Amino acid sequence: MSTTIARAPLTDKVLATLKATGIAVGDGELPDASWVGHPNAPGSSYEPFAVLGELTADRADGPIGDSQADWRMPYMVEYFGITRSQASWLADKMRGALDSLRFTRITLGPADYKVQYVRHDNLGSPQRISVTNPPFWHQQDGITLWMGKER
């Protein structure tokens, strides 16, 4: 019997995993983070943050009797820091948190699935954004969670 996977619980799990690092993470939008105090003012500081976004998922070739048993669920994670090293540090920290999802079991709609593999499809290069004062750094990664239905 073919069933369609429910994605929302997986995205909630990914978001909770990233937030468990103690870093502010937005769900497709900017979190309540970044500057503490007015930018460029004495004593102000910048808190790095990340934003999680879903990308279009596709099913893997599952068994003929249940062609939607295996899925590839891609995400984009964007990292923001005031320096290149801060953005890179944040990206490394979040990648480690995402790796911890491997072998996690989760109910996604009518069936239970397990994260078989966490694949880092691309590791973005830090880019300096100079249109603000002060400038900041941005980095963007793509990851895919390979999901398999538990039988």
Order of alpha helices (4+ residues) and beta strands (2+ residues): alpha-beta-beta-beta-beta-beta-beta-alpha-beta-beta-beta-beta
